[in-house]
Amino acid sequence: MSAGTRSDNRRALAAIESSLDAVTRDWGAYQRQAVEFHIRDAKAWAGEDLVAQIDPDFVPRPDAASGRPVELVSRP
């Protein structure tokens, strides 16, 4: 891959990241869908004991200081 292609790829990825970062996320809806999914899986695979471990009140949300989601991995 040529240096120009890598540069073009980086610009394209930066544009995609910028567009995604601009999207307003409904963290409550995201969590409700995740809880529904995990409850279905837990019942199918492990039963009610695992369902009881799901915290339906937990809501992931952006870091309050930066307004961006907390990064769990670093980027080079």
N, CA, C and O atoms as a GROMACS GRO file, in nm:
protein
  304
    1MET      N    1   0.085  -0.117   0.000
    1MET     CA    2   0.000   0.000   0.000
    1MET      C    3   0.090   0.124   0.000
    1MET      O    4   0.187   0.131   0.076
    2SER      N    5   0.059   0.218  -0.082
    2SER     CA    6   0.142   0.338  -0.093
    2SER      C    7   0.111   0.435   0.021
    2SER      O    8   0.006   0.427   0.085
    3ALA      N    9   0.204   0.526   0.044
    3ALA     CA   10   0.186   0.627   0.148
    3ALA      C   11   0.062   0.712   0.121
    3ALA      O   12  -0.010   0.750   0.213
    4GLY      N   13   0.037   0.741  -0.007
    4GLY     CA   14  -0.081   0.820  -0.042
    4GLY      C   15  -0.210   0.748  -0.009
    4GLY      O   16  -0.306   0.809   0.038
    5THR      N   17  -0.212   0.616  -0.032
    5THR     CA   18  -0.331   0.537   0.000
    5THR      C   19  -0.355   0.534   0.150
    5THR      O   20  -0.468   0.547   0.196
    6ARG      N   21  -0.246   0.517   0.228
    6ARG     CA   22  -0.260   0.516   0.374
    6ARG      C   23  -0.312   0.650   0.423
    6ARG      O   24  -0.397   0.656   0.512
    7SER      N   25  -0.263   0.758   0.364
    7SER     CA   26  -0.308   0.892   0.402
    7SER      C   27  -0.455   0.911   0.369
    7SER      O   28  -0.531   0.966   0.448
    8ASP      N   29  -0.495   0.864   0.250
    8ASP     CA   30  -0.637   0.872   0.210
    8ASP      C   31  -0.724   0.791   0.306
    8ASP      O   32  -0.832   0.835   0.344
    9ASN      N   33  -0.676   0.672   0.344
    9ASN     CA   34  -0.750   0.587   0.436
    9ASN      C   35  -0.767   0.654   0.572
    9ASN      O   36  -0.874   0.650   0.632
   10ARG      N   37  -0.660   0.717   0.620
   10ARG     CA   38  -0.666   0.785   0.750
   10ARG      C   39  -0.765   0.901   0.745
   10ARG      O   40  -0.840   0.922   0.840
   11ARG      N   41  -0.764   0.976   0.636
   11ARG     CA   42  -0.860   1.087   0.622
   11ARG      C   43  -1.003   1.035   0.619
   11ARG      O   44  -1.093   1.092   0.681
   12ALA      N   45  -1.024   0.925   0.546
   12ALA     CA   46  -1.158   0.867   0.538
   12ALA      C   47  -1.204   0.818   0.676
   12ALA      O   48  -1.318   0.842   0.716
   13LEU      N   49  -1.115   0.750   0.747
   13LEU     CA   50  -1.151   0.702   0.881
   13LEU      C   51  -1.176   0.818   0.976
   13LEU      O   52  -1.267   0.810   1.059
   14ALA      N   53  -1.098   0.924   0.967
   14ALA     CA   54  -1.119   1.042   1.051
   14ALA      C   55  -1.256   1.105   1.022
   14ALA      O   56  -1.324   1.149   1.115
   15ALA      N   57  -1.296   1.109   0.895
   15ALA     CA   58  -1.426   1.164   0.859
   15ALA      C   59  -1.539   1.077   0.916
   15ALA      O   60  -1.639   1.128   0.965
   16ILE      N   61  -1.522   0.946   0.907
   16ILE     CA   62  -1.623   0.854   0.962
   16ILE      C   63  -1.633   0.870   1.113
   16ILE      O   64  -1.743   0.879   1.168
   17GLU      N   65  -1.517   0.875   1.180
   17GLU     CA   66  -1.516   0.890   1.326
   17GLU      C   67  -1.583   1.021   1.367
   17GLU      O   68  -1.660   1.024   1.463
   18SER      N   69  -1.552   1.128   1.295
   18SER     CA   70  -1.612   1.258   1.325
   18SER      C   71  -1.764   1.254   1.310
   18SER      O   72  -1.837   1.309   1.393
   19SER      N   73  -1.811   1.189   1.204
   19SER     CA   74  -1.956   1.177   1.182
   19SER      C   75  -2.022   1.097   1.294
   19SER      O   76  -2.129   1.133   1.343
   20LEU      N   77  -1.959   0.987   1.332
   20LEU     CA   78  -2.015   0.904   1.439
   20LEU      C   79  -2.014   0.976   1.574
   20LEU      O   80  -2.108   0.963   1.652
   21ASP      N   81  -1.906   1.050   1.600
   21ASP     CA   82  -1.898   1.124   1.726
   21ASP      C   83  -2.005   1.232   1.735
   21ASP      O   84  -2.045   1.270   1.845
   22ALA      N   85  -2.052   1.281   1.621
   22ALA     CA   86  -2.153   1.387   1.619
   22ALA      C   87  -2.294   1.334   1.644
   22ALA      O   88  -2.387   1.412   1.668
   23VAL      N   89  -2.312   1.202   1.639
   23VAL     CA   90  -2.444   1.142   1.658
   23VAL      C   91  -2.482   1.148   1.806
   23VAL      O   92  -2.404   1.108   1.892
   24THR      N   93  -2.602   1.197   1.834
   24THR     CA   94  -2.653   1.196   1.971
   24THR      C   95  -2.698   1.055   2.003
   24THR      O   96  -2.779   0.996   1.931
   25ARG      N   97  -2.645   1.001   2.111
   25ARG     CA   98  -2.677   0.864   2.150
   25ARG      C   99  -2.784   0.863   2.258
   25ARG      O  100  -2.780   0.943   2.352
   26ASP      N  101  -2.877   0.773   2.245
   26ASP     CA  102  -2.980   0.754   2.346
   26ASP      C  103  -2.933   0.640   2.436
   26ASP      O  104  -2.965   0.524   2.412
   27TRP      N  105  -2.855   0.675   2.540
   27TRP     CA  106  -2.793   0.575   2.624
   27TRP      C  107  -2.895   0.488   2.695
   27TRP      O  108  -2.871   0.369   2.716
   28GLY      N  109  -3.009   0.545   2.732
   28GLY     CA  110  -3.114   0.466   2.797
   28GLY      C  111  -3.171   0.359   2.705
   28GLY      O  112  -3.189   0.245   2.746
   29ALA      N  113  -3.198   0.397   2.580
   29ALA     CA  114  -3.250   0.299   2.483
   29ALA      C  115  -3.146   0.193   2.453
   29ALA      O  116  -3.178   0.075   2.442
   30TYR      N  117  -3.021   0.234   2.441
   30TYR     CA  118  -2.912   0.140   2.416
   30TYR      C  119  -2.907   0.036   2.528
   30TYR      O  120  -2.896  -0.084   2.501
   31GLN      N  121  -2.915   0.082   2.652
   31GLN     CA  122  -2.908  -0.010   2.766
   31GLN      C  123  -3.032  -0.100   2.773
   31GLN      O  124  -3.020  -0.219   2.801
   32ARG      N  125  -3.150  -0.044   2.748
   32ARG     CA  126  -3.272  -0.128   2.751
   32ARG      C  127  -3.262  -0.241   2.650
   32ARG      O  128  -3.298  -0.355   2.680
   33GLN      N  129  -3.212  -0.212   2.530
   33GLN     CA  130  -3.195  -0.315   2.428
   33GLN      C  131  -3.092  -0.418   2.472
   33GLN      O  132  -3.109  -0.538   2.450
   34ALA      N  133  -2.985  -0.371   2.534
   34ALA     CA  134  -2.880  -0.463   2.581
   34ALA      C  135  -2.935  -0.554   2.690
   34ALA      O  136  -2.907  -0.674   2.692
   35VAL      N  137  -3.012  -0.498   2.782
   35VAL     CA  138  -3.070  -0.578   2.891
   35VAL      C  139  -3.165  -0.683   2.834
   35VAL      O  140  -3.161  -0.799   2.875
   36GLU      N  141  -3.250  -0.643   2.740
   36GLU     CA  142  -3.343  -0.740   2.679
   36GLU      C  143  -3.266  -0.854   2.612
   36GLU      O  144  -3.302  -0.970   2.628
   37PHE      N  145  -3.161  -0.820   2.539
   37PHE     CA  146  -3.079  -0.920   2.472
   37PHE      C  147  -3.015  -1.015   2.574
   37PHE      O  148  -3.019  -1.136   2.556
   38HIS      N  149  -2.957  -0.960   2.678
   38HIS     CA  150  -2.886  -1.042   2.776
   38HIS      C  151  -2.982  -1.128   2.858
   38HIS      O  152  -2.948  -1.240   2.895
   39ILE      N  153  -3.101  -1.077   2.885
   39ILE     CA  154  -3.201  -1.159   2.956
   39ILE      C  155  -3.241  -1.278   2.870
   39ILE      O  156  -3.248  -1.390   2.920
   40ARG      N  157  -3.267  -1.254   2.742
   40ARG     CA  158  -3.302  -1.366   2.653
   40ARG      C  159  -3.191  -1.470   2.650
   40ARG      O  160  -3.216  -1.590   2.662
   41ASP      N  161  -3.066  -1.424   2.634
   41ASP     CA  162  -2.953  -1.517   2.630
   41ASP      C  163  -2.934  -1.589   2.762
   41ASP      O  164  -2.909  -1.710   2.765
   42ALA      N  165  -2.945  -1.515   2.872
   42ALA     CA  166  -2.925  -1.576   3.003
   42ALA      C  167  -3.028  -1.686   3.029
   42ALA      O  168  -2.994  -1.792   3.080
   43LYS      N  169  -3.154  -1.659   2.994
   43LYS     CA  170  -3.258  -1.760   3.014
   43LYS      C  171  -3.232  -1.883   2.928
   43LYS      O  172  -3.252  -1.996   2.971
   44ALA      N  173  -3.187  -1.860   2.805
   44ALA     CA  174  -3.164  -1.971   2.714
   44ALA      C  175  -3.043  -2.054   2.752
   44ALA      O  176  -3.042  -2.176   2.732
   45TRP      N  177  -2.940  -1.991   2.808
   45TRP     CA  178  -2.814  -2.060   2.832
   45TRP      C  179  -2.793  -2.101   2.978
   45TRP      O  180  -2.736  -2.207   3.006
   46ALA      N  181  -2.837  -2.017   3.071
   46ALA     CA  182  -2.798  -2.042   3.210
   46ALA      C  183  -2.912  -2.035   3.310
   46ALA      O  184  -2.898  -2.080   3.423
   47GLY      N  185  -3.024  -1.980   3.270
   47GLY     CA  186  -3.137  -1.975   3.362
   47GLY      C  187  -3.144  -1.848   3.446
   47GLY      O  188  -3.070  -1.753   3.424
   48GLU      N  189  -3.234  -1.850   3.540
   48GLU     CA  190  -3.267  -1.732   3.620
   48GLU      C  191  -3.151  -1.683   3.708
   48GLU      O  192  -3.145  -1.564   3.740
   49ASP      N  193  -3.060  -1.772   3.747
   49ASP     CA  194  -2.948  -1.728   3.830
   49ASP      C  195  -2.866  -1.620   3.759
   49ASP      O  196  -2.825  -1.521   3.820
   50LEU      N  197  -2.843  -1.639   3.631
   50LEU     CA  198  -2.766  -1.541   3.555
   50LEU      C  199  -2.849  -1.416   3.527
   50LEU      O  200  -2.795  -1.306   3.525
   51VAL      N  201  -2.978  -1.432   3.506
   51VAL     CA  202  -3.066  -1.316   3.483
   51VAL      C  203  -3.061  -1.223   3.603
   51VAL      O  204  -3.064  -1.101   3.586
   52ALA      N  205  -3.053  -1.279   3.723
   52ALA     CA  206  -3.051  -1.197   3.844
   52ALA      C  207  -2.925  -1.110   3.854
   52ALA      O  208  -2.924  -1.013   3.930
   53GLN      N  209  -2.821  -1.142   3.779
   53GLN     CA  210  -2.696  -1.065   3.784
   53GLN      C  211  -2.699  -0.942   3.694
   53GLN      O  212  -2.608  -0.859   3.701
   54ILE      N  213  -2.798  -0.929   3.610
   54ILE     CA  214  -2.808  -0.816   3.517
   54ILE      C  215  -2.860  -0.695   3.592
   54ILE      O  216  -2.963  -0.702   3.660
   55ASP      N  217  -2.789  -0.584   3.581
   55ASP     CA  218  -2.829  -0.459   3.647
   55ASP      C  219  -2.905  -0.373   3.548
   55ASP      O  220  -2.843  -0.302   3.468
   56PRO      N  221  -3.039  -0.376   3.550
   56PRO     CA  222  -3.116  -0.300   3.451
   56PRO      C  223  -3.109  -0.150   3.471
   56PRO      O  224  -3.146  -0.074   3.381
   57ASP      N  225  -3.061  -0.105   3.587
   57ASP     CA  226  -3.052   0.039   3.613
   57ASP      C  227  -2.921   0.100   3.566
   57ASP      O  228  -2.907   0.223   3.564
   58PHE      N  229  -2.824   0.017   3.530
   58PHE     CA  230  -2.697   0.069   3.480
   58PHE      C  231  -2.718   0.127   3.342
   58PHE      O  232  -2.778   0.064   3.255
   59VAL      N  233  -2.668   0.248   3.320
   59VAL     CA  234  -2.677   0.312   3.189
   59VAL      C  235  -2.539   0.365   3.152
   59VAL      O  236  -2.489   0.456   3.218
   60PRO      N  237  -2.476   0.311   3.046
   60PRO     CA  238  -2.348   0.366   3.003
   60PRO      C  239  -2.370   0.504   2.946
   60PRO      O  240  -2.471   0.528   2.879
   61ARG      N  241  -2.280   0.594   2.971
   61ARG     CA  242  -2.296   0.730   2.917
   61ARG      C  243  -2.159   0.795   2.900
   61ARG      O  244  -2.059   0.747   2.954
   62PRO      N  245  -2.156   0.902   2.825
   62PRO     CA  246  -2.028   0.967   2.799
   62PRO      C  247  -1.963   1.017   2.927
   62PRO      O  248  -2.029   1.042   3.028
   63ASP      N  249  -1.833   1.030   2.921
   63ASP     CA  250  -1.758   1.088   3.031
   63ASP      C  251  -1.805   1.233   3.049
   63ASP      O  252  -1.808   1.309   2.952
   64ALA      N  253  -1.842   1.270   3.170
   64ALA     CA  254  -1.901   1.402   3.194
   64ALA      C  255  -1.805   1.516   3.162
   64ALA      O  256  -1.849   1.622   3.116
   65ALA      N  257  -1.678   1.497   3.185
   65ALA     CA  258  -1.582   1.606   3.163
   65ALA      C  259  -1.560   1.635   3.015
   65ALA      O  260  -1.551   1.752   2.975
   66SER      N  261  -1.551   1.531   2.934
   66SER     CA  262  -1.517   1.553   2.793
   66SER      C  263  -1.639   1.550   2.702
   66SER      O  264  -1.634   1.603   2.590
   67GLY      N  265  -1.750   1.490   2.747
   67GLY     CA  266  -1.866   1.477   2.661
   67GLY      C  267  -1.853   1.362   2.562
   67GLY      O  268  -1.942   1.341   2.480
   68ARG      N  269  -1.743   1.289   2.569
   68ARG     CA  270  -1.718   1.176   2.479
   68ARG      C  271  -1.720   1.047   2.560
   68ARG      O  272  -1.690   1.049   2.680
   69PRO      N  273  -1.755   0.935   2.497
   69PRO     CA  274  -1.751   0.809   2.570
   69PRO      C  275  -1.611   0.780   2.624
   69PRO      O  276  -1.511   0.817   2.563
   70VAL      N  277  -1.607   0.715   2.737
   70VAL     CA  278  -1.479   0.678   2.797
   70VAL      C  279  -1.412   0.575   2.708
   70VAL      O  280  -1.474   0.476   2.670
   71GLU      N  281  -1.287   0.598   2.674
   71GLU     CA  282  -1.211   0.506   2.589
   71GLU      C  283  -1.157   0.393   2.677
   71GLU      O  284  -1.093   0.419   2.778
   72LEU      N  285  -1.182   0.270   2.639
   72LEU     CA  286  -1.132   0.155   2.713
   72LEU      C  287  -1.001   0.106   2.658
   72LEU      O  288  -0.928   0.035   2.727
   73VAL      N  289  -0.969   0.142   2.537
   73VAL     CA  290  -0.841   0.104   2.476
   73VAL      C  291  -0.777   0.229   2.418
   73VAL      O  292  -0.846   0.321   2.375
   74SER      N  293  -0.647   0.231   2.418
   74SER     CA  294  -0.578   0.347   2.360
   74SER      C  295  -0.557   0.327   2.212
   74SER      O  296  -0.546   0.214   2.165
   75ARG      N  297  -0.552   0.433   2.141
   75ARG     CA  298  -0.528   0.428   1.997
   75ARG      C  299  -0.387   0.472   1.970
   75ARG      O  300  -0.336   0.561   2.036
   76PRO      N  301  -0.321   0.409   1.872
   76PRO     CA  302  -0.183   0.450   1.839
   76PRO      C  303  -0.177   0.588   1.779
   76PRO      O  304  -0.069   0.636   1.747
   0.00000   0.00000   0.00000
